[in-house]
């Protein structure tokens, strides 16, 4: 898996991940907004900062598996749960044959 400038290049059948910085103490969280059928969502985890002090940012890790060859777009949303609008971030996933 290679992640450069919002592009991930991987091979079919391979797991990959996307990481984001987040401010969970301010109520903000990342979510998957759009997921093509050719990409399987495996899970989401959080990694606290090394200091783990109140207000410190955290890293959010999304894990996926590429199911078939092609080019797909994943869209993520960053917002607080009670807000209707948020910031979006798109990642292009290029899946190559094994």
Secondary structure in CASP SS format (residue, H / E / C, confidence):
PFRMAT SS
TARGET T0000
AUTHOR 0000-0000-0000
METHOD secondary structure of the structure
MODEL  1
X C 1.00
X E 1.00
X E 1.00
X E 1.00
X C 1.00
X C 1.00
X E 1.00
X E 1.00
X E 1.00
X E 1.00
X E 1.00
X C 1.00
X C 1.00
X C 1.00
X E 1.00
X E 1.00
X E 1.00
X E 1.00
X E 1.00
X E 1.00
X E 1.00
X E 1.00
X C 1.00
X H 1.00
X H 1.00
X H 1.00
X C 1.00
X E 1.00
X E 1.00
X E 1.00
X E 1.00
X E 1.00
X E 1.00
X E 1.00
X C 1.00
X C 1.00
X C 1.00
X C 1.00
X E 1.00
X E 1.00
X E 1.00
X E 1.00
X E 1.00
X E 1.00
X E 1.00
X E 1.00
X E 1.00
X E 1.00
X C 1.00
X C 1.00
X C 1.00
X C 1.00
X C 1.00
X C 1.00
X C 1.00
X C 1.00
X C 1.00
X E 1.00
X E 1.00
X E 1.00
X E 1.00
X E 1.00
X E 1.00
X E 1.00
X E 1.00
X E 1.00
X C 1.00
X C 1.00
X C 1.00
X E 1.00
X E 1.00
X E 1.00
X E 1.00
X E 1.00
X E 1.00
X E 1.00
X E 1.00
X E 1.00
X E 1.00
X E 1.00
X C 1.00
X C 1.00
X C 1.00
X C 1.00
X C 1.00
X C 1.00
X E 1.00
X E 1.00
X E 1.00
X E 1.00
X E 1.00
X E 1.00
X E 1.00
X E 1.00
X E 1.00
X E 1.00
X C 1.00
X C 1.00
END
